[in-house]
Amino acid sequence: MTTAPLLLIGCGKMGGAMLAGWLAGPEADGGVHVVEPHPEGMGELARHARVTVHADAATVPDGLAPGTVVLAVKPQSMDAALVPLKRFVAPGTCFLSIAAGKTLGYFEKHLGATAAVVRAMPNTPAAVGRGITAYVANRNVSAEQKTRAQRLLEAVGEAMEAGSEDWIDAVTALSGGGPAYVFLLIETLAAAGVKAGLPEDFAMRLARATVSGSGELARQSAEPASQLRVNVTSPGGTTFEALKVLMDPADGIQPIFDQAIAAATARSKELAG
């Protein structure tokens, strides 16, 4: 059976990462039509044999019949982007959005109540194939369409279905913004190392390697993070002393992160309207 073509709207950093992932596997076997007004930023992707670039969505042929329309434009550009795409609403087409703050209800309002829509929240490690995406589908999405949406998202890392759209605001706060918190941890560790007497470049190299290596260990290990922490902590040792500060129930890292995630979740809800 011939794979239905893909239609990608927007090929910035995230759209480009996804396109590169699809072209490396079978998901792009039916070809990918890309709507991108600045194709020079796509580099070699724009010249791939399975890629057709359009400067405007209005120039995409009416008879294309894409299996999935992937919406990778900025949230503030979404209203205008959807206008020429309503003609592709059909039982065989699923709309997959990675735009923050745009709800299933928003897409149903703009595309119609019959549109099949998947709302997803990826994160920036997708650029190196190590992202994680949570997604939720509306009632019009078939099992086959949901499976394909998951495969498309897995081209840049892990993907998992959320139990409810209500989860997406917390997902945005946790994994969507999570890379920034990890990068802040690297900065913070390095700065603390400098205050302890290390040269700045030396401390930063230690911090970057420690965080990235620990992340890879957590990814590969079958043990929970709590046990990995225990494995590093000798009773009465140096790490034990540091963790007494970091795990203080009143002033430690947990109450700070509770506040941070709650603030980001609340802001996500505000942006979604």
C-alpha positions as CSV (number, residue, x, y, z in Angstrom):
1,M,0.0,0.0,0.0
2,T,1.3,3.5,-0.9
3,T,2.1,5.7,2.0
4,A,0.0,8.9,2.0
5,P,2.1,12.0,1.6
6,L,2.8,14.3,4.5
7,L,2.2,18.1,4.6
8,L,4.5,20.0,6.9
9,I,3.5,23.6,7.6
10,G,6.6,25.5,8.9
11,C,10.2,24.2,8.8
12,G,12.0,26.0,11.5
13,K,14.1,24.3,14.1
14,M,11.4,21.9,15.4
15,G,9.8,21.3,12.0
16,G,13.3,20.8,10.4
17,A,14.2,18.3,13.1
18,M,11.1,16.3,12.5
19,L,11.5,16.4,8.7
20,A,15.1,15.1,9.1
21,G,13.8,12.3,11.3
22,W,11.1,11.3,8.8
23,L,13.5,11.3,5.9
24,A,15.8,8.9,7.8
25,G,13.0,6.3,8.0
26,P,9.9,5.1,6.2
27,E,7.5,7.8,7.3
28,A,8.4,10.0,4.3
29,D,8.0,7.3,1.7
30,G,5.0,9.0,0.3
31,G,6.8,12.2,0.0
32,V,6.7,15.4,2.1
33,H,5.2,18.7,0.9
34,V,6.7,21.5,3.0
35,V,5.2,25.0,3.2
36,E,8.1,27.3,4.2
37,P,8.4,30.9,3.0
38,H,12.1,30.9,3.7
39,P,13.4,27.6,2.2
40,E,17.0,28.8,2.3
41,G,17.0,28.1,6.0
42,M,16.2,24.4,5.3
43,G,19.6,23.7,3.8
44,E,19.9,20.2,2.2
45,L,16.4,19.2,3.4
46,A,14.9,21.5,0.7
47,R,16.8,19.6,-2.0
48,H,15.9,16.1,-0.8
49,A,14.3,13.9,-3.5
50,R,11.2,13.2,-1.4
51,V,10.7,16.9,-0.4
52,T,8.6,19.4,-2.4
53,V,8.8,23.0,-1.0
54,H,6.0,25.5,-1.4
55,A,6.4,29.2,-0.5
56,D,2.7,29.4,0.4
57,A,0.0,26.9,1.5
58,A,-2.3,28.2,-1.2
59,T,0.0,26.7,-3.9
60,V,-0.3,23.2,-2.5
61,P,-2.3,21.2,-5.0
62,D,-5.9,20.6,-4.0
63,G,-5.6,16.9,-4.9
64,L,-2.7,16.2,-2.6
65,A,-4.8,14.2,0.0
66,P,-2.1,14.2,2.8
67,G,-2.4,11.5,5.4
68,T,-1.1,14.0,8.1
69,V,-0.8,17.7,8.1
70,V,1.8,18.7,10.6
71,L,1.4,22.2,12.0
72,A,4.8,23.5,13.1
73,V,4.3,27.3,12.9
74,K,4.4,29.7,15.9
75,P,1.1,29.9,17.9
76,Q,0.7,33.6,16.9
77,S,0.8,32.6,13.2
78,M,-1.7,29.7,13.5
79,D,-4.9,31.6,12.7
80,A,-3.6,32.7,9.3
81,A,-1.9,29.3,8.6
82,L,-5.2,27.4,9.0
83,V,-7.2,29.4,6.5
84,P,-5.9,27.7,3.3
85,L,-5.7,24.3,5.0
86,K,-9.5,23.8,5.6
87,R,-9.7,22.3,2.2
88,F,-7.7,19.3,3.4
89,V,-10.1,18.3,6.1
90,A,-11.3,14.8,5.2
91,P,-11.8,11.5,7.0
92,G,-8.4,10.3,5.8
93,T,-6.4,13.3,7.0
94,C,-5.2,14.0,10.5
95,F,-3.9,17.4,11.7
96,L,-1.0,17.2,14.1
97,S,-0.1,20.4,15.9
98,I,3.0,21.1,17.9
99,A,2.1,24.7,18.7
100,A,2.0,25.6,22.4
101,G,-1.3,26.8,23.8
102,K,-3.5,25.8,20.9
103,T,-6.2,23.5,22.2
104,L,-8.2,20.8,20.4
105,G,-11.2,23.1,20.7
106,Y,-9.3,25.8,18.9
107,F,-8.6,23.6,15.9
108,E,-12.1,22.3,15.8
109,K,-13.4,25.9,15.8
110,H,-11.1,26.8,12.9
111,L,-11.1,23.6,10.9
112,G,-14.6,22.3,11.7
113,A,-16.1,19.8,14.1
114,T,-15.3,16.8,11.9
115,A,-11.5,17.5,11.7
116,A,-9.2,14.8,13.2
117,V,-6.7,16.6,15.4
118,V,-3.8,15.6,17.5
119,R,-2.3,18.2,19.9
120,A,1.3,17.5,20.9
121,M,4.0,19.1,23.1
122,P,7.5,18.2,22.1
123,N,10.7,19.7,23.5
124,T,14.0,21.0,22.1
125,P,16.2,17.9,22.5
126,A,14.2,16.7,19.5
127,A,17.0,18.6,17.6
128,V,19.3,15.7,18.4
129,G,16.8,13.0,18.3
130,R,16.4,12.8,22.1
131,G,13.1,14.7,22.6
132,I,10.0,13.6,24.4
133,T,6.5,14.5,23.3
134,A,3.2,14.1,25.0
135,Y,0.1,14.2,22.8
136,V,-3.7,14.0,23.0
137,A,-6.2,13.2,20.2
138,N,-9.7,14.4,19.7
139,R,-12.6,12.0,19.1
140,N,-12.3,12.1,15.3
141,V,-8.8,10.5,15.2
142,S,-8.8,6.9,14.2
143,A,-6.6,4.3,15.8
144,E,-4.5,4.1,12.6
145,Q,-4.1,7.9,12.5
146,K,-3.1,8.0,16.2
147,T,-0.5,5.3,15.5
148,R,1.0,7.2,12.6
149,A,1.0,10.5,14.6
150,Q,3.0,8.7,17.3
151,R,5.5,7.3,14.8
152,L,5.9,10.8,13.3
153,L,6.7,12.2,16.8
154,E,9.0,9.2,17.6
155,A,11.2,10.2,14.7
156,V,12.8,12.8,17.1
157,G,12.6,10.9,20.4
158,E,10.0,9.3,22.6
159,A,6.3,10.0,22.4
160,M,3.4,9.0,24.7
161,E,-0.3,9.7,24.8
162,A,-1.6,11.9,27.7
163,G,-4.6,10.6,29.5
164,S,-6.4,14.0,29.2
165,E,-5.9,17.3,27.4
166,D,-5.9,18.8,30.9
167,W,-2.5,17.3,31.4
168,I,-0.9,19.3,28.6
169,D,-0.4,22.5,30.6
170,A,1.6,20.6,33.2
171,V,3.4,18.8,30.4
172,T,4.3,22.2,28.9
173,A,5.7,23.2,32.3
174,L,7.6,20.0,33.0
175,S,9.1,18.7,29.8
176,G,8.4,21.6,27.4
177,G,10.3,24.0,29.6
178,G,12.4,21.3,31.2
179,P,15.5,21.7,29.0
180,A,15.8,25.3,30.2
181,Y,15.8,24.1,33.8
182,V,18.5,21.5,33.1
183,F,20.6,24.2,31.3
184,L,20.1,26.4,34.4
185,L,21.3,23.5,36.5
186,I,24.5,23.4,34.5
187,E,25.0,27.1,34.9
188,T,24.3,26.8,38.6
189,L,26.7,23.9,39.2
190,A,29.5,25.7,37.3
191,A,28.9,28.9,39.2
192,A,29.1,27.0,42.5
193,G,32.3,25.3,41.4
194,V,33.8,28.7,40.7
195,K,32.9,29.9,44.2
196,A,34.5,26.8,45.6
197,G,37.8,27.7,43.9
198,L,37.7,26.2,40.3
199,P,38.5,28.2,37.1
200,E,35.4,29.1,35.2
201,D,36.0,27.1,32.0
202,F,37.1,24.1,34.1
203,A,34.0,24.2,36.2
204,M,31.7,24.6,33.2
205,R,33.2,21.6,31.5
206,L,32.8,19.5,34.6
207,A,29.1,20.6,35.0
208,R,28.2,20.0,31.3
209,A,29.7,16.5,31.3
210,T,28.2,15.6,34.7
211,V,24.7,16.6,33.7
212,S,24.7,15.1,30.3
213,G,26.4,11.9,31.5
214,S,24.0,11.5,34.4
215,G,21.1,12.0,32.0
216,E,22.4,9.2,29.8
217,L,22.9,6.9,32.8
218,A,19.3,7.6,33.9
219,R,18.1,6.8,30.3
220,Q,19.9,3.5,30.1
221,S,19.4,2.3,33.7
222,A,16.5,0.2,34.8
223,E,16.8,1.6,38.3
224,P,14.6,4.5,39.4
225,A,16.2,8.0,39.8
226,S,15.9,7.7,43.5
227,Q,18.0,4.6,43.6
228,L,20.6,6.1,41.2
229,R,20.9,9.0,43.7
230,V,21.4,6.5,46.6
231,N,24.1,4.7,44.6
232,V,26.2,7.9,44.4
233,T,25.6,8.8,48.1
234,S,27.9,7.4,50.8
235,P,26.5,7.8,54.3
236,G,28.3,10.6,56.0
237,G,30.2,11.5,52.8
238,T,30.5,14.6,50.7
239,T,27.5,14.0,48.5
240,F,25.5,13.2,51.7
241,E,26.3,16.7,53.1
242,A,25.3,18.4,49.8
243,L,22.0,16.5,49.6
244,K,21.1,17.5,53.2
245,V,20.9,21.0,51.8
246,L,19.3,20.2,48.5
247,M,16.7,17.9,50.0
248,D,15.7,20.2,52.9
249,P,11.9,20.0,53.1
250,A,11.6,23.8,53.6
251,D,14.4,25.3,51.7
252,G,15.6,22.6,49.4
253,I,15.1,22.0,45.7
254,Q,11.7,20.3,45.8
255,P,9.7,23.3,47.1
256,I,11.4,25.5,44.6
257,F,10.5,23.2,41.7
258,D,7.0,22.9,43.0
259,Q,6.6,26.6,42.8
260,A,8.3,26.8,39.4
261,I,6.2,24.1,37.7
262,A,3.0,25.5,39.3
263,A,3.8,29.0,37.9
264,A,4.6,27.6,34.4
265,T,1.4,25.5,34.4
266,A,-0.7,28.5,35.4
267,R,0.9,30.6,32.6
268,S,0.2,27.8,30.1
269,K,-3.5,27.8,31.0
270,E,-3.6,31.6,30.6
271,L,-2.0,31.4,27.2
272,A,-4.5,28.8,26.1
273,G,-7.3,31.1,27.0
